[in-house]
């Protein structure tokens, strides 16, 4: 099972909303295109020993993503990308890797910087399963084990 944070894993990203294309400082547009793209994980980002993201070259998807680098940042509490093959993430796609800047939490849209324009940002679902593998999603599992469902009368 290829986990999201395994180097060499291909991760499919499906935007969950209109994607924002940042054209320059204070200049952006939205496009209603939720077509998926995939990246091959080349590196893992950590903060205080915990995985906060992965990055790699885009290997398939719409032309706007081709030749770019995608950075995926953990979006769900209790996610464990060392074992998860399904999750959710904030993403930035541009000419290089997005790096935490310390101005906001890393998962905030302004919590990372990326060099150059344009770049694409949003959030979406992740899937690194191959063939008919079962889903592994630590955040969803923690939700169910935590008794977060309403009590039955």
Buried (B, 14 or more C-beta within 10 A) or exposed (E): BBBBBBEEBBBBBBBBEEBBBBEEEEEBEEEEEEEBBBBBBBEBBEEEEEBBBBBBBBBEBBEBBEEBBBBBBBBBEBBBBEBBBBBBBBBBBBEBBBBBEEEEEBBEBEBBBBEEBBBBBBBBBBBBBEEEEEEBBBBBBBBEEEEEEEEEE
